[in-house]
Amino acid sequence: MASSKGLGFAIAKRLANDRAEVVICGRNKMHLDKAVDDLQKIDGCAGDYGIVADLARRSDVDILLRHTFELLGSIDCLVVNSGHMPYGTLESLNDGDWDHSYETLLMSAVRVSRVASGSRCDEIFRSWGDIVYVSSAGVHEATGHLLLSKIMRSGIAVLAKHLADTLSGSGVRVNVVAPGYFDTGRVHKRIEALMVDEGLNRETAIERVAYINPLGRIGIADELAELVGFIVGDRARYLNGTTIVIDGGGSRLVM
Ligand SMILES: NC(=O)c1ccc[n+]([C@@H]2O[C@H](COP(=O)([O-])OP(=O)(O)OC[C@H]3O[C@@H](n4cnc5c(N)ncnc54)[C@H](OP(=O)(O)O)[C@@H]3O)[C@@H](O)[C@H]2O)c1
């Protein structure tokens, strides 16, 4: 889900590298077609598909799921990702921001999870598989301007843990990855905004974004994708119901 660009696309590429047939989605058809083209070049097969869908819309999520199962029959790995939520504080965010984030981030994850966990679970996963939610390292700290993201993603963390319990015995593992700052379009926009608003040069703006990270750099999307590739692989078969933070050590939490 949400995979024509950024982290979602990096994960799709990583899975295509393992010759998986991949279904990706996004709202912009042109970007989606280009992404599918790139995926087909990687795995050399025509078994990769793009479905135009806006995760904020229930009907689009239904279409996405239906077409995915029609195309693939069953699935091995479901990566639940989404777009960015608006920055803002309790004072600055309005009801529309809250409603949109609720539908796009939380309810899209709930709707997809409901299908994967219901009576069709065996049919969909054929007795083994993985669900991986893309969250955010910031969820663990109740500070900053990412209130919407943190609140909706706290719900997703509960959902993932619940699912890891309820799917026990079905062979499906459920995990969460929580990235810090990674080199995607949105983060570049943030760097450019800092350059304009605060008159910083690029280097200082990048340092500002990565300021609490002991490695002192922004992550590369392929590094997150590599983690997801590991999680869904056989070598991680005892990994279940957990959240892995990947942020260069930026989080101040001990565990
Ligand atoms: N990058 C980071 O540093 C970072 C850190 C922590 C958490 N995250 C989270 O990880 C997720 C992905 O971030 P990213 O940086 O990879 O974003 P990105 O580079 O902006 O890519 C987002 C992807 O999702 C699609 N998308 C966005 N909104 C959508 C919607 N409503 N329905 C369907 N597809 C949608 C976009 O395509 P269209 O625009 O064509 O729809 C695009 O393919 C976000 O939820 C973000 O909050 C990112």
The ligand as an ORCA input file, in Angstrom:
! r2SCAN-3c Opt
* xyz 0 1
  N      10.393      9.323      5.081
  C      10.527      9.373      6.367
  O      11.515      9.904      6.893
  C       9.474      8.766      7.269
  C       9.744      8.639      8.638
  C       8.803      8.091      9.484
  C       7.595      7.672      8.973
  N       7.337      7.810      7.635
  C       6.041      7.384      7.168
  O       6.177      6.411      6.144
  C       5.140      6.578      5.185
  C       5.763      6.719      3.805
  O       6.559      7.878      3.803
  P       7.450      8.311      2.531
  O       8.421      9.303      3.050
  O       7.887      7.101      1.810
  O       6.355      9.085      1.670
  P       6.459      9.578      0.140
  O       7.854      9.556     -0.356
  O       5.678     10.837      0.095
  O       5.659      8.424     -0.644
  C       4.338      8.175     -0.298
  C       3.777      7.128     -1.237
  O       2.457      6.844     -0.800
  C       1.520      7.195     -1.800
  N       0.362      7.804     -1.129
  C       0.347      8.920     -0.380
  N      -0.895      9.146      0.083
  C      -1.664      8.136     -0.388
  C      -3.042      7.829     -0.280
  N      -3.902      8.596      0.397
  N      -3.507      6.717     -0.894
  C      -2.661      5.927     -1.616
  N      -1.359      6.168     -1.751
  C      -0.868      7.272     -1.154
  C       2.254      8.188     -2.721
  O       1.737      8.175     -4.035
  P       0.602      9.240     -4.490
  O       1.026     10.581     -3.973
  O       0.559      9.139     -5.973
  O      -0.676      8.790     -3.860
  C       3.655      7.599     -2.678
  O       3.754      6.504     -3.535
  C       4.346      7.801      5.615
  O       3.190      7.386      6.300
  C       5.280      8.539      6.541
  O       4.598      9.312      7.495
  C       8.249      8.344      6.792
*
